[in-house]
C-alpha cells in the first residue's frame, strides 16, 4: 500500500478533468485524483465503493472506471441527475447523435424568437432571477431536445444545456452575449460527448464483467432502507466522501446571478425538484446558536446508518472542512467513533505521517464560514477511519 500517493492526491491542484468529471461544476467537489488514489489503495476490482454524500459523483465515476461497483446517495435531486448522466455508457451512434443535435439546433437559438414557455416550472419559481435571454435560449434548446432525443441521449443533452447556462450566469460579473452562448453550447456538447466516450472506452477496456452503479435519492441515514442489489450482494469495502462541512455555507442548490441573487434554474433544466432551503443540504443553518449540536447529531445518525451496511473491514476516506477546526474537529472524530468507526491504524503502512500533511488548501471553493480569523478555515482535512 502506498499512503504517499493518497496524501499527494489530496493536494492535487489540476483543473478537474478527464472522463465525465468536467460535465458540470458541482460545488465543493474533490479531485478525481484523490478518489482514484483511495479506491486503488483500499479496494480491488469487483469490490464496492460507497459515497453517502455523492454530490458531483466523482467517486462513482472513478469507481466505475476502475472496475468497482459503486453506490451513491444524496438528498439533492440535482446530484442524482448528474450521477446518472456522468455514469452513462452510451454507444458511438448515441454519442454522435448528441453532437449532431447540438450542431443542428444552435443556429435556431435566438432570444428574439418566440418560444414555448415552461410555465409549470416558471410558476414554481425555478426560473426566478435567471436573465431572460438565457431562459429563452435554454427553453429553445430543451424543447428541441425533447422532440428529437430520448433515453440517455436526452439526459446528456439536458446536461449540455445545464453546463452552458451555468457558465453563462453562475458567479459571472459580466454576462455573455447570445452569440457567445451559441458557440459555448456547441463546445460543451463536444466536451460531454468526449467525456462519455472516454468513460465507455475505459469501462470496455476492463475486459471483465461491467460494474454496477446505483445512484439513490435519499438521505445517508436512510441507506439501509433502499432497494439495492449491490448492498445485498457486495457490501461496500470503501467509503470515499465529503460530507457537509461544519459551520460552512455552500450553495449546493442555487446559482448566484450578478451578485447575491440566486436562481434554482438547475432543477428546471434537469427536471428535478428542489423546494428546500440551504440548511437542508448542510445538516443545519450555520447561524443557529445550537448549530454544532444539530450538525453532529445529524452526522452521527448518517454514519451510524453507513456502518450498518458496510463490511467489517471497511475503510472511510473523507475530506472535511470546518469553520472552527480546533473546536469542531474533535467533535467530528467523537461522532465517527460513536457511529462505529475507529481511528485508522497507520501501523499497516509502517509509520504515521505528520498531521500537517493531512490538511490541504481549498482551491477555488465558493463557501462562506461563520468566522474569518482561524488560519485553517480555508482548508480541509483528510480523515481515515476503519469499521470496528
C-alpha positions as CSV (number, residue, x, y, z in Angstrom):
1,X,0.0,0.0,0.0
2,X,1.2,3.5,-0.9
3,X,-0.1,6.1,1.5
4,X,2.1,8.7,-0.1
5,X,0.1,8.6,-3.3
6,X,-3.1,9.3,-1.4
7,X,-1.6,12.2,0.5
8,X,-0.2,13.7,-2.6
9,X,-3.6,13.3,-4.3
10,X,-5.4,15.4,-1.7
11,X,-3.3,18.4,-2.8
12,X,-3.8,17.9,-6.5
13,X,-4.5,21.4,-7.9
14,X,-5.1,20.5,-11.5
15,X,-8.3,21.5,-13.2
16,X,-10.9,18.8,-12.6
17,X,-11.0,16.9,-15.9
18,X,-10.9,13.5,-17.5
19,X,-13.7,11.1,-18.2
20,X,-17.0,12.8,-17.3
21,X,-15.7,14.8,-14.4
22,X,-16.0,18.2,-16.0
23,X,-19.6,17.8,-17.3
24,X,-20.8,20.1,-14.6
25,X,-19.1,22.2,-11.9
26,X,-20.7,20.9,-8.7
27,X,-20.0,22.9,-5.6
28,X,-17.4,21.6,-3.1
29,X,-16.3,18.7,-5.3
30,X,-13.0,17.0,-4.6
31,X,-10.3,15.9,-7.1
32,X,-10.8,12.7,-9.0
33,X,-7.1,12.0,-8.4
34,X,-8.0,11.8,-4.7
35,X,-10.9,9.4,-5.3
36,X,-8.8,7.3,-7.6
37,X,-5.9,7.0,-5.2
38,X,-8.2,6.0,-2.3
39,X,-10.0,3.4,-4.5
40,X,-6.8,1.8,-5.7
41,X,-5.3,1.8,-2.2
42,X,-8.1,0.2,-0.3
43,X,-10.0,-1.9,-2.8
44,X,-9.7,-4.5,-5.6
45,X,-11.7,-4.8,-8.9
46,X,-15.1,-6.2,-8.0
47,X,-15.3,-4.6,-4.6
48,X,-18.0,-2.0,-3.8
49,X,-17.3,1.7,-3.2
50,X,-19.9,3.9,-1.5
51,X,-20.4,7.7,-1.3
52,X,-23.2,8.7,1.0
53,X,-22.9,12.4,0.0
54,X,-22.2,11.8,-3.7
55,X,-22.6,15.4,-4.8
56,X,-21.0,15.6,-8.3
57,X,-20.5,11.8,-8.3
58,X,-16.7,11.9,-8.6
59,X,-16.4,8.8,-6.5
60,X,-19.0,6.9,-8.7
61,X,-17.2,7.8,-11.9
62,X,-13.8,6.7,-10.7
63,X,-15.1,3.5,-9.2
64,X,-16.8,2.6,-12.5
65,X,-13.7,3.4,-14.5
66,X,-11.6,1.2,-12.1
67,X,-13.9,-1.8,-12.3
68,X,-15.5,-1.4,-8.9
69,X,-19.2,-1.4,-8.1
70,X,-20.5,1.9,-6.9
71,X,-23.3,3.2,-4.8
72,X,-24.1,6.8,-4.2
73,X,-26.8,8.6,-2.2
74,X,-27.7,12.3,-1.9
75,X,-30.7,14.4,-0.7
76,X,-30.1,16.7,-3.7
77,X,-32.0,15.6,-6.8
78,X,-29.6,17.6,-8.9
79,X,-26.8,15.3,-7.6
80,X,-28.8,12.2,-8.6
81,X,-29.4,13.6,-12.1
82,X,-25.6,14.2,-12.5
83,X,-24.7,10.8,-11.3
84,X,-27.0,9.2,-13.9
85,X,-25.6,11.3,-16.7
86,X,-21.9,11.0,-15.7
87,X,-22.1,7.2,-15.5
88,X,-23.9,6.8,-18.8
89,X,-22.3,4.2,-21.1
90,X,-23.6,5.4,-24.5
91,X,-22.7,3.8,-27.8
92,X,-20.8,5.7,-30.5
93,X,-24.0,6.3,-32.6
94,X,-25.7,7.7,-29.5
95,X,-22.8,10.0,-28.8
96,X,-22.7,11.1,-32.4
97,X,-26.4,11.9,-32.2
98,X,-25.7,14.3,-29.3
99,X,-23.1,16.2,-31.4
100,X,-25.5,16.3,-34.4
101,X,-28.3,17.6,-32.2
102,X,-26.1,20.5,-30.9
103,X,-24.8,21.4,-34.4
104,X,-28.2,21.4,-35.9
105,X,-30.1,23.1,-33.1
106,X,-27.7,26.0,-32.3
107,X,-28.3,28.1,-35.5
108,X,-32.0,28.5,-34.4
109,X,-31.3,29.7,-30.9
110,X,-32.2,33.4,-30.5
111,X,-33.6,35.4,-27.7
112,X,-35.6,37.3,-30.4
113,X,-37.6,34.3,-31.4
114,X,-40.7,33.2,-29.7
115,X,-40.6,30.1,-27.5
116,X,-43.0,27.6,-25.9
117,X,-42.6,28.6,-22.3
118,X,-42.1,26.1,-19.5
119,X,-44.9,27.7,-17.5
120,X,-45.1,25.0,-14.8
121,X,-41.5,25.5,-13.8
122,X,-41.9,29.2,-14.1
123,X,-44.9,29.2,-11.8
124,X,-43.0,27.2,-9.2
125,X,-40.2,29.8,-9.2
126,X,-37.5,27.8,-10.8
127,X,-36.7,30.4,-13.4
128,X,-36.6,33.3,-10.9
129,X,-33.6,35.7,-11.3
130,X,-32.4,33.9,-14.5
131,X,-31.7,36.6,-17.1
132,X,-34.4,36.4,-19.7
133,X,-32.2,35.8,-22.8
134,X,-30.6,32.7,-21.2
135,X,-34.0,31.5,-20.1
136,X,-35.3,31.7,-23.7
137,X,-32.2,30.1,-25.2
138,X,-32.4,27.2,-22.7
139,X,-36.1,26.7,-23.3
140,X,-35.5,26.6,-27.1
141,X,-32.7,24.1,-26.7
142,X,-34.6,21.9,-24.3
143,X,-37.8,21.9,-26.4
144,X,-35.7,20.8,-29.4
145,X,-34.1,18.0,-27.4
146,X,-37.4,16.7,-26.1
147,X,-38.7,16.4,-29.7
148,X,-35.6,14.8,-31.2
149,X,-33.9,12.8,-28.5
150,X,-34.8,10.1,-25.9
151,X,-33.2,8.0,-23.2
152,X,-29.7,8.6,-22.2
153,X,-29.0,10.9,-25.1
154,X,-31.8,13.2,-23.9
155,X,-30.3,13.2,-20.4
156,X,-26.9,14.1,-21.9
157,X,-28.5,16.9,-23.9
158,X,-30.1,18.3,-20.7
159,X,-26.6,18.2,-19.1
160,X,-25.2,20.2,-22.1
161,X,-27.8,22.9,-21.5
162,X,-27.1,22.8,-17.8
163,X,-23.4,23.2,-18.3
164,X,-23.7,26.1,-20.7
165,X,-26.3,28.1,-18.7
166,X,-24.1,27.6,-15.5
167,X,-21.2,29.0,-17.5
168,X,-23.3,31.9,-18.6
169,X,-24.7,33.1,-15.3
170,X,-23.1,31.5,-12.2
171,X,-20.9,34.0,-10.4
172,X,-20.3,36.0,-13.5
173,X,-19.5,39.7,-13.3
174,X,-20.5,40.3,-16.9
175,X,-23.0,38.1,-18.8
176,X,-22.0,36.7,-22.2
177,X,-23.9,37.5,-25.5
178,X,-26.3,35.2,-27.2
179,X,-23.7,34.6,-29.9
180,X,-21.2,33.6,-27.2
181,X,-23.8,31.3,-25.7
182,X,-24.3,29.5,-29.1
183,X,-20.6,29.0,-29.5
184,X,-20.3,27.7,-26.0
185,X,-23.1,25.2,-26.2
186,X,-21.5,23.5,-29.2
187,X,-18.2,23.3,-27.3
188,X,-20.0,21.9,-24.3
189,X,-21.7,19.3,-26.4
190,X,-18.4,18.2,-27.7
191,X,-16.9,18.1,-24.1
192,X,-19.8,16.0,-22.8
193,X,-19.6,13.7,-25.8
194,X,-15.8,13.3,-25.4
195,X,-16.2,12.6,-21.7
196,X,-18.9,10.0,-22.2
197,X,-16.9,8.2,-25.0
198,X,-13.8,8.2,-22.8
199,X,-15.7,6.7,-19.9
200,X,-17.3,3.9,-22.0
201,X,-13.9,3.1,-23.6
202,X,-12.3,2.9,-20.1
203,X,-15.0,0.5,-18.9
204,X,-14.8,-1.6,-22.1
205,X,-11.0,-1.8,-21.6
206,X,-11.5,-3.5,-18.2
207,X,-12.5,-6.7,-20.1
208,X,-14.3,-8.2,-17.1
209,X,-17.9,-8.0,-16.2
210,X,-19.3,-4.5,-16.3
211,X,-19.5,-2.9,-12.8
212,X,-22.9,-1.9,-11.4
213,X,-23.6,1.7,-10.5
214,X,-26.5,2.8,-8.3
215,X,-27.5,6.4,-7.6
216,X,-30.2,6.9,-5.0
217,X,-32.2,9.9,-4.0
218,X,-32.2,9.6,-0.2
219,X,-30.6,10.8,2.9
220,X,-27.4,9.0,4.1
221,X,-29.2,7.8,7.2
222,X,-31.8,6.0,5.1
223,X,-29.2,3.9,3.2
224,X,-30.4,0.7,5.0
225,X,-33.9,1.1,3.6
226,X,-33.2,1.4,-0.1
227,X,-33.6,-1.4,-2.6
228,X,-30.1,-2.2,-3.7
229,X,-28.8,-5.5,-5.2
230,X,-25.3,-4.3,-4.7
231,X,-25.6,-3.6,-1.0
232,X,-27.2,-7.0,-0.5
233,X,-24.6,-9.0,-2.6
234,X,-21.5,-6.9,-2.1
235,X,-21.4,-4.6,0.9
236,X,-19.0,-1.6,0.5
237,X,-15.4,-2.1,1.3
238,X,-14.6,1.6,1.0
239,X,-16.4,4.9,1.6
240,X,-15.0,7.9,-0.3
241,X,-16.9,11.0,0.5
242,X,-17.0,14.7,1.5
243,X,-19.9,15.4,3.9
244,X,-21.4,18.9,4.5
245,X,-18.8,21.0,6.4
246,X,-19.4,22.2,10.0
247,X,-20.3,25.8,10.1
248,X,-19.7,26.3,6.4
249,X,-22.2,27.6,3.9
250,X,-22.1,26.0,0.4
251,X,-24.7,26.8,-2.3
252,X,-25.4,23.2,-3.4
253,X,-28.8,24.1,-4.8
254,X,-28.5,27.6,-6.4
255,X,-26.5,29.6,-8.9
256,X,-25.6,33.1,-8.0
257,X,-26.5,35.7,-10.6
258,X,-25.0,39.2,-10.7
259,X,-24.2,39.4,-7.0
260,X,-26.4,37.9,-4.3
261,X,-29.4,37.0,-6.4
262,X,-29.9,33.3,-6.6
263,X,-31.7,31.0,-9.1
264,X,-32.9,27.4,-8.9
265,X,-32.7,27.1,-12.7
266,X,-30.6,23.9,-12.5
267,X,-33.6,22.0,-11.2
268,X,-35.8,23.2,-14.1
269,X,-33.2,22.3,-16.7
270,X,-32.8,18.8,-15.3
271,X,-36.4,18.2,-14.4
272,X,-35.6,17.8,-10.8
273,X,-37.2,19.1,-7.6
274,X,-35.8,21.4,-5.0
275,X,-38.0,23.4,-2.7
276,X,-35.6,23.3,0.2
277,X,-33.5,25.9,2.0
278,X,-29.7,25.9,2.1
279,X,-29.7,24.4,5.7
280,X,-31.4,21.3,4.3
281,X,-28.3,20.4,2.3
282,X,-25.8,21.3,5.0
283,X,-27.3,19.5,8.1
284,X,-28.0,22.8,9.9
285,X,-28.1,26.5,9.4
286,X,-24.7,27.8,10.4
287,X,-26.2,30.8,12.0
288,X,-28.1,28.8,14.7
289,X,-26.8,29.0,18.2
290,X,-27.2,25.3,18.5
291,X,-25.5,24.6,15.2
292,X,-22.9,22.2,16.5
293,X,-25.4,20.2,18.5
294,X,-27.7,19.8,15.5
295,X,-24.8,19.2,13.0
296,X,-23.1,16.5,14.9
297,X,-26.3,14.7,15.8
298,X,-27.1,14.5,12.1
299,X,-23.6,13.4,11.3
300,X,-23.8,10.6,13.9
301,X,-27.1,9.4,12.5
302,X,-25.7,9.3,9.0
303,X,-22.6,7.4,9.7
304,X,-24.3,5.0,12.1
305,X,-26.5,4.0,9.2
306,X,-23.5,3.7,7.0
307,X,-21.8,1.4,9.5
308,X,-24.8,-0.9,9.3
309,X,-24.4,-1.6,5.6
310,X,-20.6,-1.7,5.1
311,X,-18.2,-4.6,5.6
312,X,-16.5,-5.1,8.9
313,X,-13.1,-4.3,7.2
314,X,-14.5,-1.1,5.5
315,X,-12.3,2.0,5.4
316,X,-13.6,5.5,5.2
317,X,-11.6,8.2,3.4
318,X,-13.2,11.7,3.6
319,X,-12.3,15.3,3.1
320,X,-13.9,17.6,5.6
321,X,-13.7,21.3,6.3
322,X,-14.6,23.3,9.4
323,X,-15.4,26.9,10.3
324,X,-13.7,26.3,13.7
325,X,-11.3,23.4,13.3
326,X,-9.9,23.5,16.8
327,X,-13.3,23.1,18.4
328,X,-15.2,21.1,15.7
329,X,-12.6,18.5,14.6
330,X,-12.5,16.7,18.0
331,X,-16.3,16.6,18.0
332,X,-16.3,15.2,14.5
333,X,-13.9,12.5,15.5
334,X,-16.0,11.6,18.5
335,X,-19.1,11.3,16.3
336,X,-17.2,8.9,14.0
337,X,-16.2,6.7,16.9
338,X,-19.7,6.7,18.3
339,X,-21.0,5.7,14.9
340,X,-18.8,2.6,14.9
341,X,-15.6,3.7,13.2
342,X,-12.2,3.6,14.8
343,X,-9.2,5.8,14.0
344,X,-7.2,4.3,11.2
345,X,-4.3,2.1,12.2
346,X,-1.3,3.5,10.4
347,X,1.0,0.7,11.5
348,X,0.0,-1.2,8.4
349,X,1.9,1.5,6.5
350,X,4.9,1.3,8.8
351,X,4.6,4.9,10.0
352,X,2.1,7.7,10.7
353,X,2.8,10.9,8.7
354,X,2.9,14.2,10.4
355,X,-0.5,15.8,11.0
356,X,0.2,18.7,8.7
357,X,0.3,16.6,5.5
358,X,-3.4,15.6,6.0
359,X,-4.5,19.3,5.6
360,X,-4.9,20.9,2.2
361,X,-5.8,24.4,1.0
362,X,-9.1,24.5,-0.8
363,X,-8.8,25.7,-4.4
364,X,-11.5,27.8,-6.0
365,X,-14.0,26.9,-3.3
366,X,-17.1,29.1,-3.0
367,X,-18.1,29.0,0.6
368,X,-18.7,31.3,3.5
369,X,-17.7,30.5,7.0
370,X,-19.1,31.7,10.3
371,X,-15.8,33.2,11.2
372,X,-12.8,34.5,9.4
373,X,-10.0,34.6,11.9
374,X,-9.0,30.9,12.0
375,X,-6.0,30.1,9.8
376,X,-7.5,26.7,8.8
377,X,-10.9,27.9,7.9
378,X,-10.0,27.8,4.2
379,X,-8.6,24.3,4.5
380,X,-10.0,20.8,4.7
381,X,-8.5,17.7,6.2
382,X,-8.3,14.1,5.1
383,X,-9.8,11.7,7.8
384,X,-9.2,8.0,7.6
385,X,-11.3,5.6,9.7
386,X,-12.0,1.8,9.7
387,X,-15.1,-0.1,10.8
388,X,-15.0,-1.7,14.2
